[in-house]
Amino acid sequence: MEFNPTLPKWTQIADVLRRRIATGEYPPNHRISEIRLEEEFGVARITVRKVTAALRTEGLIVTTPGMGSFVTEQAAAIVKGAQD
């Protein structure tokens, strides 16, 4: 992914994940791996954690200590509603 230098990387990555959730590429209960996101986007863990924090605040993912972060059941509807 080529990042827009005028926007924070974490917001751009969050937008990509929102699109993946909206299209069903990341269905409910899909595990969001911080390590995979770091590797895919070539960013530091702190950047990925900003992404997951934002998505958690929006109700798109839930994080369970020791298990990871997962797409919520209502995430696709939330994203689609925000786009309308």
N, C-alpha and C positions, 0 to 999 in steps of 0.2 A: 504494500500500500504506500502510495506517495502522500505524505502529509502536507496539508496547507500550512505554511509557516505563519499565517496570521491568526490561527486558532490553536488552542491548547490540544495536544495530542490526545489527552484522555477524553475530551469531548468528541473528537472525531471517531475514536474507537467505540465510545458509547453509542454513537449514531449507527455504526456498522452493526453492533450487537442488537440494537433496537430493530433494525431492518431484518436481521436474521430471525428474530423472534416473530415479527409481523408476518413474514413469509412462511413460517413453519419450519425453516431450516433448523431452528432451535425450538423444538416442541416443549410442551409442559414437562417438567421433571428432567429436562436435559441438564447435565452437569456442565457448569462453566468452570473450566480449568484455568487458574491463574498462570500456571506454568506454560500451558499451550498458548495463551494469549500473549505472554511475554515473548515467546519464540515466534509466533506468527507475525506480530507487529514490531518486533525488535525494540521493545521498550523495557524500562525497569519495573520491578515489582510494585514500587510506589505508584507508578502511573496506572497499572492494572488495578490496584486497590482503590484508586479514585474512581475508576470506571465502575467497579462492583459496588462501591458505596453509593454512587449516583443511581444505579439501577435498583439497588435495594430501597432507596428512598422513594423511588417511583413505583414500587410494588411489583417490579418486573422479575426480581429474583429474591430468593430467601437464602440466607447463609446459616448452616448448622455447623457449630464448632466440631472439628474432628472429622467432618464428612465433606464439606465443601459448599459451593453455591449452586443453586438449581433454579431453573425457570419456573415461575409460579403458574398455577392452573389458569389464572385470569390474565396473564401477561399479554397474550396476543390481542385480547379485546381492549386492554388499556392502551397499547400502542396504536391500534387501529382507530380508537376513539380520539386519541391525541392528534392523529393525522387529519381527521375530518374537520 
